[in-house]
Amino acid sequence: MSIPSRMPVIVVWVLVAFASLVSLPGLLERLVPPSLEVPGAASAKAAQVVAEGFPGLGDEQAVLAFTSSRLTPDDPLYQRALAATVHKLAALPEVGDLRPLPVVESQNPHHLYVLVGVRGDEQERRDRLPVQRGVAQDAAREASGGAVEVSLTGSSAVFAELAGTDVRDLRVVELVTVPVVLVLLALGLGSVRAALVPMTVAGASVVAGLGALAVVPGRVDTLMVTVMVAVSLGLGLDYALLLLLRYRQAKRDGMDDHAAAASAVRTAGVTVSWCALVMVLTAGGLFVVPAPQIRGMALAAILATGVTVAAALTLTPVLLSKGVPAGRTAADPHWVRWATHLMRHPWRYTFAVTAGLVIVAIPVGSTALGIHYDRSVLAGTDAGAGLARMEADGLAGFTLLALPHPPGPPADTTALTAGLREDPRVSAVVSFDNGRDLTLVTVGERRPGDHPDTAALLARYRQLAPDALAAGPAAQLGDLTGELRTRLWQVMAVVLASSFVLLMALFRSLLIPLKAIAMNVLTIAATFGLLALVFDGQVGAIVPLLTFSLVFGLSMDYEVFLAHRVTEHWRRTGDTTASVVYGLRHTAQAITLAAAAIAVTFAALMFTHREEIRQTGFAVAVAIAIDVTLVRMVLVPALMRLFGRWNWFPGRAVTSPSPVPCYELELTDHGR
């Protein structure tokens, strides 16, 4: 690889940045909440059956939650507000039937609830929420003189409110992260000018990545934006740092700025390319999951990686060719002493670190995955206010049990309704038939759809009525959670297999890929153990999938970087111990500094409002910290020392550079 011409590269990136910034307002306008649908799931089939058998109930059922500080529902003014609201909403073309929900025993005497059938696909329903809410609130206020208030709540309304905080949180995260990372890099590199290089590349990657999302056809949700920003920022810092440190090494060997930048691209550029390929493969594993929100995150991660590797390989050398201080020697004496000490006691550290990580991973067994309403985010929102009233009244959610039957009399629901009324988790049961071929049992639930009691209640429905089809928020969340839990193992299998094949081709070894995979699995297991411990075992269903893909891809970056250096020295000398010391002392600074920057980037997500985003930020930051300290700087070198020449089985030692370009392009005499 050679350094690209300076002016064309600058012009291209300026144009890309300008186009991306111009498209950003349009991207923000078309952002949607993450989809909750799972194509082909039981709840989706049930919702379709309900929509066909009872067209007035639509494709989803929202709830109008009425309240008054002084009036009760039997008051004429309250009734006038109710009638006006129902009349105005019924006039909207997408609104079907409006049915009053039964009054439950614990219900506040000032509250009243109406079930609203809403037609349209998931996105159409969410797009129409603001108009429906405005129409309902205006009608109730005008008819009652402000004495009666109404909130529009339901699954779509709640998750639309949750997603609305994502973009605002990202802006705050960037404002906090950028100066912190800049200070960290300036201290680690010993120069503000040097620190600005990876910061510039990361910033260009984020802007270009958002521009790429803006031209993606179809839906773009807020989680895709979160993944795009986090991955672009993290990888941009990572890749640019690897190139920068190789550039500084070449300058210390006597090269001028231009030659050193070209050398960095020719050597570390290959490592960056391999690392990006690993990241694409790990993110691509998420396509195993059919859920739209997971595939959206996979697409965002792949786009972010592609844009970032392009920025690293084109923009970084141009910035470096303008001159950056060479800095101190990469072979820090502290790392030399540590590497030498580790080589003397490999068994001790191998047992200690492995045992510690296994112990930390034990709480994984108590993890309960779920999709939760973030009450702290919902506080103060209209949907949150309606949900809070429903929860307080013991009518927090509802499930529709569809019982198809041959044309004729309604299905016999006597045993079913009797069993449901005896269940303390159920607050109301209503049964009705369409007069043709479908009986519907509406079950009022004391707990909301994200509560464990409601999830367990779904199993009770199946016991009482095995042939019933369950539709509603609890059934939908249950299907999505179950799908994510089941597919996690498939994603892991795809990622592990593809990573093994890639690393085996790269290193021509069986043991190095197996060791790398085992170390990453150990790191992730320990991370999930800490995640379960800190968050009391309640973990968002998307967190393990997203964390596994991100951490596996990032950790492989450091594995490739370290193992490349060790392999190069071993192929020249055949001395495993000396090669491990050499590799460790020449990569420790790059790995620790890049990892610290990425850990800070993801740790900043812990200050967002969404629970699953906070958990992901915590998990990735902790995993990177574990990987770079205990695994990459201790366990991996110790194991390579113990395995000796078997690290490269079935390869063999040579005393001159191998013709395979993946090693020699990366590892030249300038890094020795």
URJO-V787373 format. One record per helix or strand. SS is the DSSP state (A for helix, B for strand). FROM is the first residue (numbers start at 1). TO is the last residue. If there is no record, write none. Layout:
# URJO-V787373
ss->SS from->FROM to->TO
ss->SS from->FROM to->TO
This chain:
# URJO-V787373
ss->A from->6 to->30
ss->B from->31 to->32
ss->A from->42 to->53
ss->A from->55 to->57
ss->B from->58 to->58
ss->B from->60 to->68
ss->A from->76 to->90
ss->B from->95 to->100
ss->B from->112 to->118
ss->A from->122 to->144
ss->B from->148 to->153
ss->A from->155 to->189
ss->A from->192 to->214
ss->B from->220 to->221
ss->A from->222 to->252
ss->A from->257 to->288
ss->A from->292 to->320
ss->A from->333 to->344
ss->A from->346 to->366
ss->B from->368 to->370
ss->A from->375 to->378
ss->A from->382 to->393
ss->B from->397 to->404
ss->A from->414 to->421
ss->B from->426 to->433
ss->B from->438 to->445
ss->A from->452 to->464
ss->B from->469 to->471
ss->A from->473 to->507
ss->A from->511 to->534
ss->B from->538 to->540
ss->A from->541 to->573
ss->A from->576 to->607
ss->A from->611 to->648
ss->A from->661 to->664
ss->A from->669 to->671
